[in-house]
Amino acid sequence: MAAAKKAVLGPLVGAVDQGTSSTRFLVFNSKTAELLSHHQVEIKQEFPREGWVEQDPKEILHSVYECIEKTCEKLGQLNIDISNIKAIGVSNQRETTVVWDKLTGEPLYNAVVWLDLRTQSTVESLSKRIPGNNNFVKSKTGLPLSTYFSAVKLRWLLDNVRKVQKAVEEDRALFGTVDSWLIWSLTGGASGGVHCTDVTNASRTMLFNIHSLEWDKELCEFFEIPMKILPNVRSSSEIYGLMKAGALEGVPISGCLGDQSAALVGQMCFQDGQAKNTYGTGCFLLCNTGRKCVVSEHGLLTTVAYKLGRDKPVYYALEGSVAIAGAVIRWLRDNLGIIKTSEEIEKLAKEVGTSYGCYFVPAFSGLYAPYWEPSARGIICGLTQFTNKCHIAFAALEAVCFQTREILDAMNRDCGIPLSHLQVDGGMTNNKILMQLQADILYIPVVKPSMPETTALGAAMAAGAAEGVGVWSLEPEDLSAVTMERFEPQINAEESEIRYSTWKKAVMKSMGWVTTQSSESGMP
């Protein structure tokens, strides 16, 4: 009987979802997109100085192996044969920068996380060298010069870490975002590992020309980055190499997408004008703009959405990036201790049902879209003797919604067609109060798939659809219908507008807080 049950499932696809706060491995049925099993491990973040955010690349890699092994054990308990896993996709936190030694496989420094602010002075000195009338960096990359992107992090490592400088001089250094580090390690590492990335991750480095889809010589010269350390750029859906160890040895790794692009694919936003918002450590709203690059006039990024096959066309997206979303909940838990688990915030917020005039701007890493203001810092304002931790919890959730509203406004202005509803995903969407608040503040319905793991699903779809694997069809008629939960706006528009304009007042007060000197003299 068990054997018959095993046979029914057909081909399965695994997905590594390596995010900022955790790593997951998930296994899907390629015919129904049903999630069969998964395992998750939280990842440590290190803050060696104020504004610095680092992770251990080896811990990230070990967490991937652990999640794969544990998920395979769970599948065994469910009587599912892991030899049915035909491909693995990788989705990852973007911009986070790793440099390692190709001979030993050892990282040469901790991973510098996308949220990290140490490069502020690097950004300031570089921006002086960009002619005002010709921002060639933005026109080639679609990105503003900011601490957020990999090139400036890599520049900092080359300037400040002797081990990195020496490895580059001796031709031992490899650079990559987290996807490259993982794929290289999983396909053999120092013994023949594949050094590659995909177009979506490459488009976040600030070294990649999003029009020609190649590393750009002029950009590399501007940032003084040696091109020999860069990975080969591939499409988001092709066989890069085979797993060299562990329970899934021999399985091809055949999908690779930065987490936000993966969520766009997982939400089936294949049409021009479709958009999704992912609530993770940060918050990222992407709108598919089809095969054309749309340049934002309102502080959004132009980025590569996906290229699902070597010979397939590239699709672009407009993106609004918010640095701190779920991270504010983690901060209330780890730094203030007003909640013990992330889930508790919903209970606290529910008790009061309002922030009672308290506003929280979580600009812990400056403000990203639409302001790009690195001098901003977090503030909580509008406090009275009446304010308690419940109001602060509510204000924290509201902050996530207000930040999304600012991005949606910018996107509507750039695209000219207001969104009629917002598709959402990510860990925080389990919070019903947050989802209702989001609908109220946007004043449009918020639509959430019943299976919120759309980032992993997108990576699995890309892997399963790759040439040479071919177990997942991306034809519209074959994509299984997803059941959705809808949250309709429930407050009057006037009240929503008043709250939103007060929020904007709070944002203005958070700006101009830090000068470069003070942010760099933080004690180690």
N, C-alpha and C positions, 0 to 999 in steps of 0.2 A: 504493500500500500504506500509506504514511504517513498519508494522508488517512483511510483506513478506520480506522487505529489511533486517530487523533484522535477520530473519531466515537464510538467504543465507550465512551469514559470517562463521557460524560454530565456533568451539572452538578457543578462543583467549588465548594468554599467555602474562603476564606482565613481565617486567624486571626492577629491580632497578639497575642503573649504578651509583655507588657512586665513583666518581673520586676525584683527588686531588683539582681540581679547581672548580668542579661543581657536582651537583647531578642531575640525570635525571630519569624519569620513562617513559617507552616506552611500547606500546602494539602492539603485532604482531598477524597476522592471522597465525595459526599454519599449515594451508594447503599450503599457498603460500609464507610464510615468509615476507609478505608485512607489512610495518610499517603503522599502522592506525592512531596513535596519540601519542604525547609525551609532556612532560613539563620539563623545566630545570631551576635550581636555582644555581646561583654562590655561592661558599663557601668562607668565609673569611679565610685568612691565617694570623697567628700572628707570628711576629718575635721579641720575647721579648729581645733577645740579638743577637749579630752577630753570624751567623751559627745555631741559634735555629729556628725551624719551628714547630708551634703548630696549632691545630684546636680545636674547642669546640665540644666534642662528642654530646652534646645535640643539638647544631646547626645542626650537620650532621643528627641526627635522625629527628629533626623537618623538615629539608629540604626534607627528604624522604616522610614523611606524606604529606607535602605540594604538592610535585610532584605527588603523587598518587591521592590526592583529585582533583587537577587541571586537570590531564589527564582524570579522570573519568567524570568530568564536560564536557570537550571537546568531549568525546565520546558520552555523552548524546546529545550534540548539533548536532552531526553527525547522531543521531538516532541509535546509536549502544548500545545494551543492555549490561551493564557491568556484568550481571550475566553470560555472556558467557566467562568471564575470569576464566579459569580452574586451573591456576597455576601461581606462581610468582618465578622468578629466581633472584638471587642476584649476582652482580659482583661488585668488590670493588678495591680501591687503596690498594696495598699490603704493608706489613711490618709496616704500621702505627699502633701504639701500644696504646691500651686503657686498663686502669684498673678501675674497678668500684665496687661499694658496692652491693652485691647480695640481701641485705635486704631492702635497700632504692631505688636501681636502679640508684643512683647518681654516676657520674664519680668521681674518687678520684683525678684526675689531668687532664689537657688538653691532648688530643691525641698528642703523639709525632710522627710527620710525617716522612715518609721514608727518605725524603731529609735532615733531621736534623743531625747536626754534633757534638752535645754536647758530644757524647760518645767517642770522639777521644782518650782521655786518658784511658778510660775503655778498648778500643780496644788494645791500646799499652801495658797496663799491662797484659791483658789476653794473648796476642800473645807471651809474654815472657814465658808463662807456657806451650806452645805447643812444644813438642819435634820436632826438625828440621827434623828428619828422619821419623816421623810418625805423619802427620797432620790428626789426627783422626777426627777433626771437618770437614775438607773438604771432607774426604773420606765418612763420614756418611751423610753429608748434601748436598754435591755438591757445597758448597758456600765458598768463601774466608772470613776470619774474617774481617768484615767491619762495619762501622757505619750504613750502609744501613739496616741491618736486625734486627728483633724484639728483639732477646735475649739480645743484648747489651743495647737496649732502656729500656727494662724491668729491667735489672740489674741496670741501672742508677736510675730508679724510686724507686726501692727497697733500693738503697743506699742514696737517697737524699730527698725523700718526706715522711715526718713523717706519713701523713694520709694513705699512701700506706702501710708502714711498720706495722702500728697499725692494719689495716684491715686484713693483712696477719696473724698477730699474733692471731687475734680474729676470724680467719676463715670466714671473710666476703668478702674477695677479690676474684674477677674473672678477669682473663686476657683474652684479645682476640685481634685479628686484627679487622678491621672495619666490616667485614662480621659477625663475632661472636657477636659484640656489637649490630649490627642491628637485626640479627635473634633472639637473646635473648630478645631484647626490643620488636620486632614486635610480638613475640609469647607469650607475657604476662609479660616479665620483672620480677619484684620481685614476681609476682603471677604466678609462674610456667613456666617462660621463658626457652627455650631450649638453653643450653650452648654447642654449637658445632662449628666446622669449617670443611672445606673440605680439602682433601689431597693437593690441589694446594696452598692454603693459608698456611697450616701447613708447607709446604716445604720451606717457606720463613722466618720462625721464627728462624732457626738455632738450634732448639731443637728437630727436627723431623728427624728420620732416613728414608731416601728416599728409602732404600732397603727393610726394614721390614715394612714400612708404619706405624710406631708407634712413639710416644714420646720416646725419648731415655734417659734412666736413667743416663748413663755416661755423656751425654751432659748437662742434667739438673744439675748434680752435679758439672760439670766444671763451668757452669755459676751461680751456686748456686741459681737455680730457684726451688721453691717448686712445685712439680708436681700437687698438689691438686688444684692449681688455673688455670690449663690449660683446654681448652675445649675438648670435645670428638671429635675425628677425624672421619669423615664420607666420603662417596664417593661424587662426584660432582653432582650426579643426583639421589636423593631419597627424600622422604617426610620427612622433619625435624620437621615440626610443622605447625599449622594453624595461619593465621592472627587473632589477637585478638581485633582489633579496626579498625575504619575508614570504608571507603566505601567498602573495599574488605574483611571485617571480614568473617572468615570461609574459605577463599581460602588457599590451601596449599602452603607453601614455599617449593619448591622441586628441586631447582637448586642452586648451589653455586660454583663460580669459581673466582679466582683472575683475575683482569681485563685482564692481558696479555694472560692467558689461555683461557679466554672467547673469546677474539678476534681470537685466533687460531681456536677454534671450530666454531665461526661465519664465518670465512673465509674458512671453510670446509677443513682445512689442516689435514685430517685424515691419510694421507699416510706418511710413512717414507720419509724424505727428503723435504717435503713441508714446506715452511716458509712464515711468514708474518711480517711486520713491522708496529707498531702502533705509530702514532705521537700524543702524548698527552702532558701533563706537561713535562714528559720525553719521551724518545724514546726507544721502546723495540722490538728487533728483535728475534723472536722465530722460531726454526727449529725443527719439529717433528722428533725424532730419534726412534720412534716405542717403542717396549717393552724393549729396552736395554738402560741402562744409559751410555751415552758417556761422558768420562771425558775429559774436554778441556785442551789442552796444551797451549792455546793462550789467556787466560784471560776471557773466557766465563764461565757462570754458568751452572751447570747441575740442572735441576729442573723438578718437576712433571708437565706434560702437562695437563692431565685430567684422571679421572677414572669415566666413565659415567654409574654408576650403582654399587650396592653393590657387585654383583657377576661378574662384568666386569673386564677385565684386566686393569692394570695401564699403561699409556703411558708417556714417558719422552720427554723432549725437551732440546736443548742447547739454552741458552739465552744470548744475548748481551744487557746490560742495559746502557742507556745514561741518566744521571740525568736531564739535562736541554735541552728541545726542545721547546715546546710551552711556557714554563716558561720564555724564553728569550724575547718572544714577549710581554708577560705580564709585564716584567721588563722595556722594552722600553716604554710601555704605562704608568705604574704606577710610576716608579722611575725616568725616564728621561723625560717623557711627550712629546716625539717626535711624538707619535701617540695618537689619542683619543680613537680609537677602534682597536681591533686586526686585523680587516679586512683591515685597512688602510695600513698595511705594504706592501701588494701586490702592491698598487698604487705607494708607494715610491720606491720600488725596481724596478718597471717597468720603472720609469722615467729615471733611469741610466743604467739598464741592465748589470751592472758590479759593483764589489766592488772597482774597481780601486786600486787594490793592498792592500786594507784594509782587515785585518783578525781578526775575533772575536772568542775567545775561551771562551765559557760561563761556566767556571769551578766554578760556584758559590758554589757548594757543593763538591769541589774536583772533580777528574775525576773518573768515574766508568770504565766499560769495554772499552778497554782491559787493561787499566793501573792500576786501583785500587790504585790511588794516592791521598790520602786525603789532602796532603799539597798543591795541586794545587789551584789556584784562577783564576777568570776570567780576561782576558786581551783583549784589543783592540789594535792591532799594525799595523804598516805600514801606519800610518797617515801622511798626508801632508797638506799644506795650501789649497789644492784643495778638500780635503775630506769634504763631508757634510752629513747631516742626511740620505740622500737617500743611500749613499754608506754604511753607518753603518747598515741600514735596510737590504740591500742586503747581507752584510757580515754575519748578524745574520741568515738569511735563509740558506746561504751557510754553516754556521757552523753546522746546523742540518744535512745537506747532507754529509758533510765530516765525521761527527761522525758516521753516518750510514755506510759510506764506510769502516771505520776502523773496524767496527764490522763484516761487510760482508766479508772482507778479512780474519779476524780471523776464521769466520765460514767456509769459503771455505777451509782453511788450516786444520781445525779440521775434516771436513766431507769428504774432498778429492774430493767432486763432486761440482764444482762451480754452483751456482744458475743460471738458464737461464733467469729468470725474477724475479722481486720482487713484491709480493702482499702487498698492503698498505691499511691502514685504519686510523681512528681517525680524530679529528676535523681539524687538520692542512692540511689534504689532500684536503680541499676545495680550497687551495691556488695553483692555476695553475702554477705560477712561481716556487714555491717550488717543485712541482712534476716534472716539466721539468728539473730543476736544478739537481734533484735527479737522473733522468735518465742519464743526461750528466755526472755527477760525478761518477756514478757506471758503466757507459757504458753498461748497460743492460736495457731492457724495464721495466717500472714501471706500474703496473696494479692495477687499483682502482675500487672497486665495486661501482655501481651507488648509492647504499644505504650505506653511510659510517659508520652507527651505528653498526658495526659488534660485538663490545664488548657486547652490550645489546642483540643482536641477539643470540650470543653464550650462554648467561645466560638463555635466553628464550628457546632455543633448549634443554638445559640440564633439565630445569624445565618441559617442555612439554613432554619429553621422559621418565620421571621418572616412575618407577613401581607404579601403583595405579593412575597415571594420564593418561599416554599413548595417548596423543593427537598429538604428534609430532614424526614422523618416522625419524630415523637417517640412514636408509638404503640408500646407494648411489643412487639407482634408484629413490627414493622418494624425494631427496633433490632438491628443485626447482633451476633451472639454474639462475645464477645471471648475469645481464648485466654488462659489464666491460668497463672502459675507459682506453686506453693505451697511455703511453707517451714514444716515442722512443728517444734514444740519438741523439742529433743534432750537437754536436761539435766534432772536431777531437780528437782522443785519446791522442795525444801528449800534447795538450793544457790542457786537463783534468789532466794528470799526473803532469804537472808543477804546476798547482794550488794545487793539492793534496800534493805534496812534500813541498810546501811553508807552507801549513796549518800545516804539521807535525812539521815544524821548530817552528811555533808559539806555538804549544802544548808544546814543550820542554821548551819554555820560561815561560810557565804558572806554571811549576812544582817547588816544593821546596820553595814555597812562604811563608808558614806559619809554625811556630814551635808550638808545643802543647801549651806552656805557653800563647803565644799571642792570641790563639783562645779562650782560656777559661777566660781570664781576661776582656772580653768585658763587657762594662757597662750594667747593667740591664736596 
